[in-house]
Amino acid sequence: MRTLLLTLAALVALSGLAGSAMAQSRSTVTVHGSAYGQVLFDGRGFALYAFTKDTVGRSNCSGACATAWPPYIVPRRATTGGGVKAALLGTVWRADGRLQASYAGRPLYYYVGDRRPLQVLCQNVTEFGGVWLVVRPDGRLVR
């Protein structure tokens, strides 16, 4: 019985570490090459987009917009991976109270159609009243 309890405790501890590692990789911003040059991705390799309708420090994408373009939600400030400028990485509070990662003051989003790492399927698309663009490591949007 004691061995079983110790084994269960070890499994719970390991699952917590795995969950922590997954959350950490999700909340890391990295830079990878793409058809658009070097752009921002999350720690799992999924492209991050900015929305031109947003203002600095404020998201203007909710409801159906946030369903198609899910906000890059983080538990606290995202961490920097290779090529990312720490001074440009920040967060904004969403109207629903969640914390969204930002870069150069612009809230970051995913595109729901990007299903694989390093995939960029919706660059320079006009939707929901603005244009969706991937972001360079210096904070400029790719046009």
Residue pairs with C-beta under 8 A, 6 or more apart in sequence:
23 75
24 43
24 79
25 42
25 43
25 44
26 42
26 43
26 44
26 74
27 42
27 43
27 74
27 75
27 76
27 78
27 79
27 101
28 42
28 43
28 78
28 79
28 80
28 81
29 40
29 41
29 42
29 43
29 48
29 78
29 79
29 80
29 81
29 84
29 89
29 101
29 103
29 108
30 40
30 41
30 42
30 43
30 45
30 81
30 82
30 83
30 84
31 38
31 39
31 40
31 41
31 81
31 82
31 83
31 84
31 137
32 38
32 39
32 41
32 45
32 118
34 47
34 118
34 120
34 134
35 120
36 120
36 123
36 134
36 142
37 136
37 142
38 83
38 136
38 137
39 47
39 48
39 120
39 134
39 135
39 136
39 137
39 142
40 47
40 48
40 84
40 103
40 108
40 134
40 135
40 136
40 137
41 47
41 48
41 117
41 118
42 48
42 72
42 110
43 81
44 117
45 117
45 118
46 110
46 114
46 117
46 119
47 110
47 111
47 114
47 118
47 119
47 120
47 134
48 72
48 101
48 103
48 108
48 109
48 110
48 134
48 135
49 69
49 108
49 109
49 110
49 111
49 122
49 123
49 132
49 133
49 134
49 135
50 103
50 106
50 107
50 108
50 109
50 132
50 133
50 134
50 135
50 141
51 59
51 60
51 61
51 69
51 106
51 107
51 109
51 128
51 130
51 131
51 132
52 130
52 131
52 132
52 133
52 141
53 60
53 61
53 128
53 129
53 130
54 60
54 61
54 106
54 107
54 130
56 105
56 106
57 92
57 102
57 105
58 92
58 107
59 71
59 92
59 94
59 95
59 100
59 107
60 129
60 130
61 69
61 71
61 107
61 109
61 128
62 94
62 95
62 96
64 128
65 127
65 128
67 112
68 111
68 112
68 127
68 128
69 109
69 110
69 111
69 112
69 127
69 128
69 132
70 109
70 110
70 112
71 94
71 98
71 100
71 107
71 108
71 109
71 110
72 78
72 100
72 101
72 107
72 108
72 109
72 110
73 94
73 98
73 99
73 100
73 101
74 91
74 99
74 100
74 101
75 99
76 91
76 99
77 89
77 90
77 91
77 101
78 89
78 91
78 101
80 86
80 89
83 137
84 137
85 137
85 138
85 139
88 103
88 104
88 138
88 139
89 101
89 102
89 103
90 101
90 102
90 103
90 105
91 99
91 100
91 101
91 102
92 99
92 100
92 102
92 107
93 99
93 100
94 100
94 107
100 107
100 108
101 107
101 108
102 108
103 135
103 139
104 135
104 139
104 140
106 135
106 139
106 141
108 135
109 132
111 121
111 122
111 132
113 121
113 122
114 120
114 121
114 122
120 134
122 132
123 132
123 133
123 134
123 142
124 131
124 132
124 133
124 142
124 143
125 131
125 132
126 132
133 141
133 142
133 143
134 141
134 142
135 141
135 142
136 142
